[in-house]
Amino acid sequence: MNPLTEKLFELLKQVTGYIYPNEIEVHWGILVVVYPYLTGLVAGAFILASLVKVFNVKEVQPAYRLALLTALAFLLIAPLPLLLHLGHPERSFEIFISPNFTSAMAMFGFVYAWYLMVVLLLEIWFTYRKDLIIWAQGETGAMRFIHRALALFSTDISERAVEFDKKMVKGITIIGIPSAFLLHGYVGFIFGSIKANPWWSSVLMPIVFLFSAIVSGIALVIFLYMVITPLRGEKIEVRCLDKMASFLFYAVIVDFSLELLDFIHRLYESEESIRILSDLVMNKLFVSLGVIQVLLGMLLPLAVMVSIRLFKLQEELRKLLYFVSVILIQLGIFATRWNVVIGGQMFSKSFRGLTTFKMDLLGLEGFVMALILLSLPFITLAILIKLLPPWDKVVKSFSDGSAQ
Amino acid sequence: MERRRFLSKFISIAASGTVLSGFFKRTFARSPDYDPKGHYYGMGIQIDKCIGCGKCVEACKAENDVPKEPFFFRTWIERYVIKRDGEVTVQNIDPRIEQSKEVFSEGDILRSFFVPKLCNQCEKPPCVQVCPVGATFKTEDGVILVDDDRCIGCRYCIQACPYGARYLHPEKETADKCTFCYHRITKGMLPACVEVCPTQARIFGDVKSNASPLGRFKRMNKLHVLKPSLNTEPKVSYSGLDGEVR
């Protein structure tokens, strides 16, 4: 007996009620949880960066470039879990060369390519172009070559050229916001458009995905900012932190309202599937949804952020509470992805039974692989930060003149 | 005299008809120029005739190289036991699954029946809609097939199928499902499950043809399809379908 069927025989014993016989295997495992989690972070980090540019939020300027690089690092890794999950990864190029235009998933190639090439890389290039040239001038050896090459060997740092760069950044940001919405909204659509699955099939799904993405992206940038700044021996700018946290606060409120609306709507309409979905939530998802996603990942951070706003807390305490909140939020959003992806496959489409998901420790679809995939964007980010330092002191401000 | 002439004429016509039809059938089976435009396939299932013997499942597995383990099915049989207290027990009848051998006390049972399940070959197939690379497609004669050489194994179609009719083939790592035994029907043969069914619970044929067993089945029965609210328009229809069946 091969390991898969052995595992399935084991799972068969844990099935409750009746499920269609082909449903025992949970087809989309931990890697498909990681994928929307990563793209969500991309979209969220980018939207935070865009807020700085479009609405000229000066307080968040210190984290602007960090947010852009974070978006890029996570975007570069985002397709990996999908690729590894395929039965035939060597055929993945088929999505690009012979896409089926009625498939939400087929649009992946186009949305991804658009976002990477047209939005993110261009914005980063125009943001960094002048600095790259200046850095290259003061360097020797490999680094000099790398920076010159990254600037595509352009040398013009005249006022007119820099002015043009600024204009481009602004323009790309304006295209970028709807693109970021598209990137993650479409991931939500992949699930929301499956009418066979009542747990997924919801018109709110893309919007819920989007707002949870914004929440997770902002939380991640706050986390990175709070970790990296002291490591560099710098002082965390509390104004910047407060502003990002207030964005986070509003995003969490919208996200929470949307999810609450979805919940109430389902309960009130009480369709055929309501019984099995209640079973699912009360049994299989009680911890991951009730405790981690809602209680720890949403209500607790929300309460903390409300208290920060109500009682004028000391700076140090504020920082600590922010730090705890963003970690809890991150945990909560990961649980959100888990509950959507795994939860949606644990009940039978016959609405008569539940199956179980047993994650492997090792192997292509295992826990260790998920950890590797979740840490890869941070490694990528470290390399990007090395190549393109996003810090104020290194960057002789060009985008804002004085604020930096 | 009249009657004798009529009888002898009738017998000779019937005999030649049988010979001729056999001839046509054979030549059709061998014919390389099968024209898919001339067909549009569907299946009828008479719930009251199914005895749950599972021959169709075995035949299907043998004919189509479906893995033997009870997690991979192109077709399967569900047993419904509805008890007097309203409790419904559904089981997949498979000799490899212990639970399916459960015996119920007769006095408790309100009604009980078997439901053969298979791909519904939907007119509006959600699986085809979602396949990112077009590996799963609808043929001109109305059958939904998977191109093994193109399928990337993303399993989106498995998620999109409301009927649980698809699985990932563990060796091929591609999506797999009932094809109505396309390799057989295009040669004029019946799908394996239909051919072995001892009670003719399954009726295969052309949905547009009236003068056929399927046509007769459709005329003589009140029909229903599975999950009609999803608007997939199945081409597998059931007679005697109970409201408990999903």
Interface residues (C-beta under 8 A of the other chain):
Chain A: M1 N2 L4 T5 L8 F9 L12 G17 Y18 I19 Y20 P21 N22 E23 I24 E25 H27 W28 L82 H85 L86 G87 H88 P89 R91 S92 E94 I95 S98 P99 N100 T102 S103 A104 M105 A106 F108 I190 S193 I194 K195 A196 N197 G344 Q345 S348 K349 S350 F351 R352
Chain B: P67 E69 P70 F71 F72 F73 W76 E78 V88 T89 V90 Q91 N92 D94 I97 K117 P126 V128 Q129 V130 C131 P132 V133 G134 A135 R150 C151 I152 G153 C154 R155 Y156 I158 Q159 A160 C161 P162 Y163 G164 A165 R166 Y167 L168 P170 K172 E173 T174 L230 R246
